[in-house]
Amino acid sequence: MKFFLDTALISEIRDALDLGMLDGVTTNPSLVAKTGKPFLEVADEILATVPGPVSLEVTATDTAGMLREGRELRKRGKNVVVKLPLTKDGLKACKVLSGEGTPCNVTLCFSATQALLAAKAGAAYISPFVGRLDDRGHEGMEIVGEIKQIYENYGFKTEILVASVRHTLHVRDAAMLGADVATIPFKVLEDLMKHPLTDSGLETFLKDWQKVPGGMAAILGLDGAGKTPAKAAR
């Protein structure tokens, strides 16, 4: 499963790249607003940093406006994915843009039938919002399994991009269901690395190292203070 980072902060993106855990980035107006920078400045910096797909969202609500904005966004870079809402106008725009060779991420999906429409419109990605469904008393991950089954039934190439991820269990369940992508906040990515048994195990290993004569310091040629001893004068 691919990991996209749901952020507009370049510091988080670079950290995820250093970890080798970044396959792409998704953004939205709310995330960009938190940076306090102009949209195009943020978008261009992300596009220059991320080798994979970057979803940039339109703000228009009508088809003509979405097409105009989508075409302009696509000019910013070959890795631009135009993010469109799952509305009638959004599906129309998706059909046209995808036909022109522009990949589209159809977002704000809350049902499997909506996902079916997006696939038929040529979406490269469909973004079911599992966390927001959970907030309304639904089992958000159920929609991921339903979409997966429908897409497999008919051979749709649209990738399932699990969005509105709130915690590590969402990531685990998305992977178990065979989702193509999870787009996650940086904090959730960090939480995926953590386990109390890892921390306690490491603490035990380090204590045991202290009992080993020489230990790692001898291998590295370090003295007790962690410094390389000065060579004896000849």
Helices and strands as residue ranges (DSSP letters): E 2-6, H 10-19, E 24-26, H 29-35, H 39-49, E 54-57, H 63-74, E 80-85, H 88-99, E 104-109, H 112-120, E 125-128, H 130-135, H 140-154, E 159-162, H 168-177, E 181-184, H 186-192, H 196-209, H 215-220
